[in-house]
Amino acid sequence: MKYGFIAFLLLISFTGFSQSFFKPIPKLYQPNRFALTATSTAPDSIFLGFRPAVSVVVQAYPGALTLAGAGADYEHDTYNYSTQKWYCDWAVGGLIYAGGTVAPTTPQAAVAAGISVSLFNKLVSIGGAWSFQQKQPLLTFGTSINLNN
C-alpha cells in the first residue's frame, strides 16, 4: 500500500508538471462574429486532459455507505461563451474514498478506492469501488465538484 501511495503521488506530480494539473484552465474570449470564418467557435474551446477531482457525496452499495473522495480525472471540457465558464461534458477518474464516521488519519486507513464516470458538468457520478474494510466491491452513485471554474 505504501508503494502504491508513493506511485500515486509521483503520477500527480508528473501530470501536474506536464499539463498544469492544478492551474485553472484559462478563460477564452468570444471570437469575432463578423470575421469571415467557417466555424462559429474558436478551435481552442475544447480541453482534454487530467484535472483534480473531488466527490462531495457518494452513496455506496451494498451497505448504504456515505463517502467522500478525491483523486484525478481525465475529462472533456468545452467552453461556454455565454456564461464564460468551462463545462465538463464527461470525466473518467480514479478516486480514494473516506467515510464520515471513519475519516482516515493515514493513507493506509482509506475506506475505498475506485473508478467513476461523471456527466453533466460532474453533477452525476456513477462508478465502482473496492472496500478495504468490507473486502468487497461497491457500486457508487454521487455528485462531484467541477474545479475548472
Beta strands, then each sheet from edge to edge (+ up, - down):
strand 1: 46-61
strand 2: 65-80
strand 3: 85-99
strand 4: 112-119
strand 5: 124-131
strand 6: 136-145
sheet 1: 1+ 2- 3+ 4- 5+ 6- 1+
end
